[in-house]
Amino acid sequence: MALVKSFLLQLLRTYALESKFVVADADFSPERRLFGSGDEALATYRELTRNLSTQTKPDGNALPTIIEKWISGIQAKIAVEQQYAPGTVEFVQAVSPKSSRP
């Protein structure tokens, strides 16, 4: 039974990655649970974050790539909508957080 479950989980994971979904996985144990009185839940979420996978990073550690892609998307949107050339003062001010603007 465990072999069938593992096969189906791997099949679903592969399908999700091929469909350009982000996949996260973690094994539950007494040290990693969804809730607990100690840091068990925190350990689970750390594991999930560490094991984020994408089509281009199927072995995990995809969070930096996901964040970089998100930031690049914002920059591209601002460049097109505001018609700012990347690297110009106006562009840098438009993509900078409001709290760091003069």
C-alpha positions as CSV (number, residue, x, y, z in Angstrom):
1,M,0.0,0.0,0.0
2,A,2.8,2.4,0.9
3,L,4.4,1.8,-2.5
4,V,1.2,2.7,-4.3
5,K,0.8,5.9,-2.2
6,S,4.5,6.9,-2.9
7,F,4.0,6.3,-6.6
8,L,0.8,8.3,-6.8
9,L,2.4,11.2,-4.8
10,Q,5.4,11.2,-7.1
11,L,3.1,11.1,-10.2
12,L,1.0,14.0,-8.9
13,R,4.2,16.0,-8.1
14,T,5.6,15.4,-11.6
15,Y,2.3,16.4,-13.2
16,A,2.1,19.6,-11.1
17,L,5.7,20.6,-12.0
18,E,5.0,19.9,-15.7
19,S,1.9,22.1,-15.3
20,K,4.1,24.9,-13.9
21,F,2.8,24.7,-10.4
22,V,5.0,25.3,-7.3
23,V,5.2,22.2,-5.2
24,A,6.2,21.9,-1.6
25,D,6.7,18.7,0.4
26,A,7.6,17.6,3.9
27,D,7.5,14.5,5.9
28,F,5.5,14.6,9.1
29,S,7.1,13.3,12.2
30,P,6.9,14.1,16.0
31,E,9.4,16.9,15.3
32,R,7.4,18.2,12.3
33,R,3.7,18.7,12.7
34,L,1.0,21.2,11.6
35,F,0.6,22.3,15.1
36,G,2.2,21.7,18.5
37,S,3.1,23.3,21.8
38,G,6.8,23.8,20.8
39,D,8.4,24.6,17.4
40,E,7.0,21.5,15.6
41,A,4.8,23.6,13.3
42,L,7.6,26.0,12.6
43,A,9.9,23.1,11.7
44,T,7.2,21.9,9.2
45,Y,6.9,25.3,7.6
46,R,10.7,25.6,7.4
47,E,10.9,22.2,5.7
48,L,8.1,23.2,3.3
49,T,9.9,26.4,2.4
50,R,13.2,24.7,1.9
51,N,11.5,22.1,-0.3
52,L,9.7,24.4,-2.6
53,S,10.2,23.1,-6.1
54,T,9.4,24.5,-9.6
55,Q,9.9,23.1,-13.1
56,T,13.3,24.8,-13.3
57,K,14.3,23.9,-9.7
58,P,12.7,20.5,-9.2
59,D,15.1,19.5,-6.4
60,G,13.9,22.2,-4.0
61,N,15.3,25.6,-2.8
62,A,13.2,27.4,-5.4
63,L,12.1,30.3,-3.1
64,P,14.8,32.7,-4.2
65,T,14.0,32.0,-7.8
66,I,10.3,32.6,-7.2
67,I,11.0,35.9,-5.4
68,E,13.4,37.0,-8.2
69,K,10.8,36.2,-10.8
70,W,8.1,38.1,-8.9
71,I,10.4,41.2,-8.6
72,S,11.3,41.0,-12.2
73,G,7.7,40.9,-13.2
74,I,7.0,44.0,-11.1
75,Q,9.9,45.8,-12.7
76,A,8.8,44.8,-16.2
77,K,5.3,46.0,-15.5
78,I,6.5,49.3,-14.3
79,A,8.8,49.7,-17.3
80,V,6.0,49.1,-19.7
81,E,3.2,51.0,-17.9
82,Q,5.3,54.0,-16.9
83,Q,7.5,53.8,-20.0
84,Y,10.7,54.1,-17.9
85,A,13.9,52.7,-19.1
86,P,15.5,50.3,-16.6
87,G,18.3,51.9,-14.8
88,T,17.0,55.5,-15.0
89,V,16.4,57.5,-11.8
90,E,12.6,57.5,-12.5
91,F,12.6,53.7,-12.9
92,V,14.6,53.1,-9.7
93,Q,12.3,55.4,-7.7
94,A,9.2,53.7,-9.1
95,V,10.4,50.2,-8.1
96,S,11.9,51.2,-4.7
97,P,9.8,50.7,-1.6
98,K,8.0,53.9,-0.6
99,S,9.6,54.0,2.8
100,S,13.1,54.4,1.2
101,R,12.1,57.1,-1.2
102,P,13.4,60.6,-0.4
